[in-house]
Amino acid sequence: MFIAMNRFKVVPGSEEEFEALWANRESHLHKMEGFVEFHMLKGPEREDHRLYASHTVWASKEAFEAWTRSDAFRAAHSGARSTKPLYLGAPQFEGFEVIQTISA
């Protein structure tokens, strides 16, 4: 299993627009082999931003890498530059290979 995360520092006052953007976008993830699930997380409020993080679970690192090379990835990210005023800096990517899972 592989978890792909992006951290977004959203400018104060832009939270509602950011959340609407994500709620209404076409992600294309469901079309990809190896996609398990996606979460958009709302984190703490800081002096200069509100932290958000996307959390996407993949069956494998290879499945995630195939997504990043796909037409679906390009389509899902085609409008990303137009949203730049919402953020402080670029999203920060972090990838994690799962080494332990404990379930209920």
C-alpha positions, 0 to 999 in steps of 0.5 A: 500500500502507498499513501500520497499526501499533499499539504496546502497552505490556504490563505485566510478567507479563502477556505470556503472557495478552496473547499468548494473547488475540491468538492466540485472538481472531477478527480478521475481517481476512480478510473485508475487501477490501484486507487483505494480511497481519497480524503481531503483533510482540514487541519489547524488554523495558523496566523497566515494560513489554514492547513489542508491535506489530501490523503490518497491511498493506493494499492501500491507505489507503482499504481500511484506512479502510473496515475502521475503519468496518466491522461487522467492525472493531466485532466484532473490537474489542468486548472491547478494554476488558476487557483494559485491565489488561494495558496501560500506557495506550492502544495507540498507532496509527501509519499509514504509506503505503508509498513504496518496496518492495524484494523478494527 
